[in-house]
């Protein structure tokens, strides 16, 4: 699995990189065509087929990064949506393009709110952190694909407090600053943004009597096994 990448970093990078062009396919290419193009390029550029060729290795990484996005149905849909908004980056200070005031305004925040849906009631939660592990594959398996088992250690809800972070028999108390929403409204020129509450850190509550095993975090590390392709 790839390292976790901050959502805004990924979205800014998506503005600049045409992953379809990297794979040599059109934006309307089917999932099968995308996979077929990736496998063809992977076969040509794989380090095992080009020992010592750093240019081929760099190109192989670019192709793999492109397929990691457009080869996944959900990420491809998000990528397409981000790209359709145009190559707009963040800016700060003074007056920005289109007459928007500066002062630290970043369009990345706007896109983040659009895709995340905020942290408040009714909003979608953020995509969970990626997990990383090492897996050794043969050249043939890497090119053609293979389903195998991986053993991972990941975060899970604490078995004692069931994820609340509070000692059993107690419960978290709503944050008095944000009213339990976890966000506070902030106006920046013509836009209104929701920022994580500075008092509760966006959680919407505070814990007066934390759970001892997880120290109030609500999570614990657990081993698990999963299938990947």
N, C-alpha and C positions, 0 to 999 in steps of 0.2 A: 504494500500500500504506500502511496506517496506521503511525504510529510504534510502536515496540516498547513494550509496556506490561508492567511487572513482573507476574508471575503473581498475586501476592497482591493487588496493587492491583486487578486485573481481577476477582478472585473476590470481594473485599469489595464492589465496585461491583455485581456481579451479585446480591448479596443484596438490595440496595436498589432495583434497577431491574427493573421487569416489562417486558421487551422485547416480549412478546406483546401486552400492553395498549397499548404505544406504537404498534404496527402495527395494532391493532384486530382481532386474531385470537385464537383460543383456543389453549391450550397444545397441543391435539391437532391443530392445523391441519396440513394436508399441506404439503410443500415448495412445491408449485405455488400453494397458497392464500397462503402467506407471501409468495412472490414477487409474486403478483398484487396483494396489499394494499400491498406496498412501492412498486410501480410506480405505483399509483393515487395514493398519498400524495406520492410524489416528483414526479409530474406537477403536482399541486396546489400543492406548497410550494417547488418549485425556484426559486432566486433569479432566474432569467431570466424566470419567470412572475410574480414579485412584486418588481420592482425597488424597492429602498429599504425594503422591509418587513423590519425586523430580527426581528420575532416569527416570521414565516414562515421566515426563514433559520435561526433557532435551532431551530425545530421540524423543519426539513429535516435539520439535523445530528443531532438526536435519532433521527429515523427511520432515517437512514443508519447510525448507530452500532448501532441495534437490529438492522437487517438484516445488518450485518457479522457479528453473532454468530449469530442464529437462522436466517440465510440460508445458513449454512455447516453442513453435516451434522455434522462432527466437533465444531465449537465449540458447536453447539446441544446435542449430547448432554452435553458437559461442563457447559454452562450449566444444563441441567435437573438434572443431578446435584448441582451446587452449591446450586441453589435448594431442592432437596428437603431439604437438611440444616438449613434454617431460618436466620433472620436473626441469626447469631452473629458478633460481631466480636471483635477482640483486646482484651485488658485487661491491666493491669500493676499491680503493687503490691498489698499486702494480700491479702484473700481475695476471689476473684471469684465470679461466679454459680455455684451448685451446689456451693460449698465448695471449688472448686479453688484451690490456692495461687497467689499472684501472683508477684512477683519478676521481671516481664518476660515472663510466659507469654503467648503469642499464639496463639489458635486458628488464625490464618492459617498458622502453621508446621505445624500438624497437617494442614490441608487440603493444604498444599503437598506434604507427604510422601506423602499419599494419591494425589494426581494425578501427581506426578513419579515416584513409585516409588523415590525415593532416587537417590544417585549411585553406589552400590556395585554389586557384581557382581549381575547378574540384573535390575537396575532399568532402567526406560525412560529414555532421554535426554530432556532438556527440549526443548520446541518451539524451533526455531531463531529467531534474530532476524528480525523483519520487515524488508523492504526498502522504501525510499521513493523514489519518483520522481515527476516532474510529467508529467501527461498531459492534453492538451486535447481535450475532447469537445464535440460539439454538443449542444444541448438534447435533440434526438430520440435521439441515441446514449445519453445519460445515462439517459433514461427507459426506453427499449426494450432497452438492452443492446447491446454490440458486442464482437466479438473482434478484438483488435489486438496488434501487436508492441510490446514495450518493450525498451529497451536499459539494462542495469543493470551496476553494478560491485559485486561481492560477494566475500565471503571464500570461499576454496577451500583444499583441502589443499596445502601447500607441495610443489612439484614436485621439490625437492631431497631433502628428508627424508621425503617422502610422509606428512606430517602428524605425525610423531613428535616434532618439535622438536629432535631430537638430530642431531649431525653424522653424515653417512653413515659406516657402519662402527662406530658406537657405538649405544647404546640408553639410554632413560631408566631410572633405577634406582628400585625400589620405595621408597616413603616408609617410614622406620623407625618413625614415630610411629603411623600408622594401618594398617601392614602392607600398603599398596597398595590399600586399599579406598576411600580418599578421604573417608571419613566416620568420625566418632567418636560413640559412643552417649552420650546425655545424658538423665538421668532428671529429669522435672519433675512432681512429685506422682504421680498415677496413670498418667501417660503416659511413654513412652520415645521419644525423638526421635533421629534421626540428623542430626548437624551436620557441615558441611564441616570437614575436618581443618584445624586452625589452622597446621600446619607446611607442608603442601603446597598449601593453598588449595583442597582438594577434588579435586586432580588425581590423587592416588594415587601420584605419583612425583615425582622431581626430576631435572633434567638437568644433568649435570656438564660436558658438552661440547656446547654448543648449536649448532644449525645456523646458519651465517653469514647466508644470504640472508633467512631469516625471523626471525633473532635468537632462536630458541628457541620462538617462538610456535606453530609448526606450520602456520601459515596464510599465505596471500598473497592480494592483491587481484587479481581477474580480471574482465574484461568478459564479459558474456554477454547473450544475447537470449532473451526468453521471450514466450509468448502469455498474455494475460490477457483475462478477460471481465468 
